[in-house]
Amino acid sequence: MHMHIRSFILRLLMAVGLIAAGITLAPAANATGGGDPEPCVPKDAWTETIEHPAETHVVQHPAETHVVHHEAVTHPEYRYQRSVEQTKTQWHFVKYTHTKTKPKNGEWSAYGPWTKWSPTTHESWGDANVEALGSPAYHGSGTNPDKSEWYREWQARNTGETREVPNGTTTETTDWLAGPPAGEGWTQIDERIVTDHAAYDETVTDREAYDETVVDHEAWTETVEHPAVTCTPEFTEYEVCVLWSVDNPGVSDWPQTRVDTDNCTVPPAICEGDQRFQQDYYWIRDAADEQYLAGLEHLYSPADDASLEPHNWSMIDVPAKSEEDCTPPPVCEPDHNGDEPGCGEPPVDVCENVPGDQAELPPGYVYDGETDECVLIPEEPVLPPKTPEKPGKPSAGPPTTQLTQAPAQPAQPAQPAQQVLPATGAPASLWLVLLGAGLVLGGVVLTRRKNA
């Protein structure tokens, strides 16, 4: 009996040892995988739809045609010729003069402009469009009564006028035409027959060739459900604004107490006295900065928040409210009507002109039979609640900045229960777990057989 128990315990210890080995080796096997780990990409649970195409085969159908015969088509063409009178352009030349002068005992001047000589002489027509014919020639000279001298030259020069004169004839011949061209004097000199197209057979398609797709198996859709993928994002730097209240304004800027307001806005003025605030912007570089700022409630010197790199800070003074704004409004007693406070207005007798005991008395009033009057019950009057004061406007300050929140750290996704061993959280190798369980079961079976 003791031997059976000892054998069972030995097998149980071997199974536990194999399971422990699986726990130890599984993380090591995961750590020694080759290559860099792929970056984690978070993703919601999603459904993948796989479309499986239909299975088909193609049947080719040839075109259906018939033949149409077309006869040749021709037309005649002709060439024409005529004699054409030619002309040429000539330019008009006449006599022009220009003169230079010399005063007595002076120097000769430059020639003046060319002017047409009158009457017209030395007229001619030239075939070349040139400025003048030949070189300037002597025309005359003399002495004036004032002893000044003159000297004149002449030249046949172009007036700019032109004319057309006969210049023989030429023969003009056309290309091949279907008929005589426009104009007079044309004579047919040639003829030919032109084939527009030769006789031919045209194949007319009654129905185009086409491929017919025959479906052997219809398409079908497969749906695969994928679990969500969660990742721990890296810390992202951000900027945050914090508002501090100076504890002793007018005495010292330190210490300061943190004030939590929306968007780092400055609170409004109060009646208790002047206020002083400081707006600080900080850089949150990592989780340690974020945790440090969360626990920072008081500043006793600039060193307290220096690690958070304060910048763009500003000091804002908020004066106290005026005495007028801080004086509460007067509280008026209700009149004996039970209406709202009259604040000095004379009370109205609600029982006036009402027949004694038949009067419908308002709440809080009783009828006095002896005096035949309506009187107020002698109780402490209930005053209406005081209207709350509206807060004053905040003093002008620098533009506020939205308080940036640090990105939340998502929780680590839980491992399935069958893949995590108790107490360690390490993934277990499936074959080692199965092997250990098999050994335990085998030991139990053998022990029972031996006992039997």
Disulfide bonds with the S-S distance in Angstrom:
Cys40-Cys231 1.56
Cys241-Cys264 2.20
Cys271-Cys326 2.16
Cys332-Cys343 1.65
Cys351-Cys374 2.07
